[in-house]
Amino acid sequence: MMFGALLVMEGIPYFGFPKAVKQWAHWIHSLPEKKMRAIGFGIMAVGIVLILAIRDILS
């Protein structure tokens, strides 16, 4: 169930905004690895915080 929801969420930008996705991909390609790692770490940290917050709210 969760994997299906993840696939739906991942597909929304490609379906709804293909031009913007292409521009974003070009921007990502131009970033240095160090900056990409920092962005990735930040996204993971926000995801973990959201998971913990929602878990606490639901329990």
TADA-V294716 format. One record per helix or strand of 2 or more residues. SS is the DSSP state (H for helix, E for strand). FROM is the first residue (numbers start at 1). TO is the last residue. Records with the same first field share a line. If there is no record, write none. Layout:
SS->FROM-TO + FROM-TO
This chain:
H->2-16 + 18-30 + 33-58
